[in-house]
Amino acid sequence: MMCNLCNGTYVVTNDIGFGWMKQPCLKCGPMPEEIWKKKHASFKKRLHEAMRQAELVGKDAS
């Protein structure tokens, strides 16, 4: 079952009047290490793919 406070993101955002403050969910706590590693690996894969495509686009334009 998903947390009603963070919707499964492990992060809660609070409006503090002049900006926003993000902090770990009070119910779920900080994101577990194994979930963070999996999300980070996925992000790195997408980033490298985008960088590879950007390099190819620049070479095709000439």
Secondary structure per residue as TSV (DSSP state, phi and psi in degrees):
chain	resnum	aa	ss	phi	psi
A	1	M	-	360.0	137.3
A	2	M	-	-84.1	142.9
A	3	C	-	-65.2	135.4
A	4	N	T	-76.0	-18.6
A	5	L	T	-84.2	-44.6
A	6	C	T	-113.2	-5.8
A	7	N	T	57.8	33.2
A	8	G	T	83.2	8.3
A	9	T	S	-92.2	-13.5
A	10	Y	S	67.8	10.9
A	11	V	E	-129.1	135.3
A	12	V	E	-116.9	134.5
A	13	T	E	-108.4	128.8
A	14	N	E	-118.2	136.1
A	15	D	E	-83.2	118.2
A	16	I	-	-107.6	20.9
A	17	G	S	97.4	-47.3
A	18	F	S	-118.3	11.7
A	19	G	S	173.7	-165.8
A	20	W	E	-121.7	141.9
A	21	M	E	-119.4	128.2
A	22	K	E	-105.4	138.3
A	23	Q	E	-150.0	162.4
A	24	P	E	-59.6	147.5
A	25	C	B	-59.0	137.9
A	26	L	T	-72.0	-29.2
A	27	K	T	-86.3	-44.5
A	28	C	T	-87.8	-26.5
A	29	G	B	81.8	-172.2
A	30	P	S	-67.9	159.2
A	31	M	-	-64.3	131.4
A	32	P	-	-60.3	147.5
A	33	E	H	-56.0	-43.8
A	34	E	H	-66.6	-34.5
A	35	I	H	-70.1	-41.4
A	36	W	H	-62.2	-43.9
A	37	K	H	-61.9	-40.5
A	38	K	H	-65.4	-44.0
A	39	K	H	-66.5	-39.1
A	40	H	H	-66.7	-40.0
A	41	A	H	-63.5	-41.0
A	42	S	H	-63.7	-42.6
A	43	F	H	-61.8	-45.8
A	44	K	H	-61.8	-39.4
A	45	K	H	-62.9	-46.0
A	46	R	H	-64.1	-39.5
A	47	L	H	-63.8	-47.1
A	48	H	H	-63.4	-38.1
A	49	E	H	-65.1	-42.7
A	50	A	H	-64.5	-40.4
A	51	M	H	-65.5	-39.6
A	52	R	H	-63.6	-44.6
A	53	Q	H	-65.6	-37.9
A	54	A	H	-64.4	-38.7
A	55	E	H	-65.9	-39.8
A	56	L	H	-66.6	-39.5
A	57	V	H	-62.4	-43.4
A	58	G	H	-62.5	-37.2
A	59	K	H	-74.2	-34.3
A	60	D	H	-72.5	-24.8
A	61	A	T	-72.6	-19.7
A	62	S	-	-85.8	360.0
